[in-house]
């Protein structure tokens, strides 16, 4: 498993937590930051999946 997949999943989780915390507290900035972190994590995870697919194809 590529490290990008692991780091991406961690960012997604962090983003989800921030987003929920922002919603609960009414902090729109925190909620927006959470959405950005979540999206960045999804992109990074997708990159890692692509790298894994390439590695598997070359085996």
N, C-alpha and C positions, 0 to 999 in steps of 0.2 A: 504494500500500500504506500502510495506516494505521500510525502510529508505535507504537500499542499492540501490533500484531502483531509488530513487530520487538523491542520491549522484552519482550514476553511470551516470545518464543522465546529471548531471552538469559537470562531468569530460569529458564526450563525447563532450559536447558543448565547454568546455575550450580547449580541444584537437583540435577540428575543427577550432576554432579561431586561435590557435597557428600555426596550419598547414598552413592555408591560409595566415597568416601574414608572415610566413617563405617563402612561395612560392612567394608572392608579393615582398618581400624585397630581395629575393635571399639568405636568411639565411638558409642554410641546417640544421644547428643544431636546430634551432627553429622549423623547419618543422618536423624533426625527433622527437623532444620532443612532438610535437602535435600529431603525429601518436601514440606514446607510451601512452600518456594520453587518447587518444581516445579509444585505445584497452583496457586499464585498466578500463575505464568507461563502456565499453561494457561487460566486464567480471563481474564487480560489479553489473551491471543491471541484468545480467543473473542469478546471485546468488540470488538477490532479488526476481526475478520472481519465482525461484525454491522454495524459502521460502514461498512465497505467495501461491503457488500451494499446498505445504504441509499443510499449515494452512487451506486452503479451503477443502482439502481432509479429514482433521480430524474433520471438523464441522459436 
